[in-house]
Amino acid sequence: MTEALVDEAMKKSGLVWIALPDGSRPRPAWHLWHGGAAYVLTGGSGEQPLPGLPEAERVTVITRSKDKGGRLVSWRAAVEEVPSGGPEWDEVAPLLFKARLNAVPQPDEAVEEGDSYSPVPRWARESYLMKLTPTGLYPETPGEYEPYSAVRPVPNPAVNATRKPLMWGGKRRKADL
């Protein structure tokens, strides 16, 4: 039953959180679910940063519910790189481009007017295409969640630790409608 839940949740969700083995906060990642595995692109200019993913052997993937947006199930994945130019790359990279919603040319890429843009050649040069295959281990399933590490606040220098300034003689104005 859990395998079917993971399959259905991954098909419906375009975003997952990946918990890397270094113990850092889970990071959001867009992916493509294809053939019972998640394909994630990382590295290179303009792509999602997932430091440590290419070196990892196993990661935990946290999948959200499409209905509520909350955590639904987490599963352990074996990580392997899909080499560019291979048959699996040739099959998955165009599908990944099709699923990518915001692919734009980078400043160093020239695109002729009237030509359609494809980042696949740049991905082959600069990025890692990682395949995350379920191992059959499910640390969290509906109703059985662990205390979640991602709810800790992130240290941020933009946080104001002081009180708001006191304003004397100010006049309240009506909210703009």
C-alpha positions, 0 to 999 in steps of 0.5 A: 500500500505504501508503494502505491501511495508514494507512486501516486503522491510523486505523480501529483507533486512537482515539488519534494523536499530532500533531506541529505545525509549531512543532517542539514535542513531538507531542501525543496527540489522540483523533480520528474517522476518517471518509471518508478523513480524521481529525477532531480537536476542540480548544479550548473548556472541557474539550476536548483542548488542541492549541495551534497546530492551528487555525492550521496548514496542515500537520501530521504525524500519528503512528499507533500499532499497535493490536497492539503500541502502538508507532509504526506509520506517520506521514503528513503531513496538510493541515489545514482547519477544519470550520465549525459549522452546515455540512453536513460539521459536521452529519454529523461532529459526532454521530459524533464525540460517539458516539466520545467516551468521556468527555463530561460536562457542564461546570459552566456547562452545565445538563442537566435530569434525564432528558435525555441530554447532548450537548456538540455545541452547546457544541462549535459555540460554543467549539471547533474541529473540524479535518479532517486529510486525508492528502497522500500524504507518509509520513515514516515507514513500517514499518521506516523510522523517523526518530530520534524527538523524542518520546523526549526527557524533558520538563522537569518540576519534580516530578522529584527530583534528589536521592538517596533519604534513608538510613534507619537501623534500619528494618525491612523489612516484607513486601509487602501481598498 
